[in-house]
Amino acid sequence: MPVKISKLVPKSFFTTPKIPSIAVVGLLVVEYVILNNVITPEPKCSLNVERPHYSTYLKETRNIDAIKLNITSECNVPQDYTEVESAIQKLENGRQVVVYAPGLERRESLKSDSKKAEFRDLFALCRLGKSMSYAGAASGIVYLKGGGTLPVKDDSGTFRAANCAIGAQ
């Protein structure tokens, strides 16, 4: 004849916790802190180079004709800043010619999003009326918060026409 376990073991054994509830909460907090601080994602960053374009904003606000190049670096972890060297190229007689290269530029991460840095003030003066095809390219280094660096590189892809010529006489 089988004997029921509930007859052998008092009921309070099953209903009384063996570990105090405060200890369980403490263990959950420790696990959360360890998982969020020790196991961080592998840092990854990318550069997005938009196509060079005629800037209506610069025309409206500063009354200048210019081809503008926008660049954004974005990471999956916070960054301190990004440094890039960029260039705008034009197609001339079937050849790619660099018409604007500002040198090394540095931008701090955004206050609103420390995983991003934006380059929004790269432009070359141009003369309206002559259509040229432009492309942009950039490469650089992202400096991560807490140390470490990652190389980044991108280009805008195919050449696109704009009705403003850089370096036109």
Helices and strands as residue ranges (DSSP letters): H 5-8, H 11-15, H 21-37, E 45-49, E 53-54, H 56-62, E 66-75, E 79-92, E 95-108, E 116-144, E 149-155, E 160-166
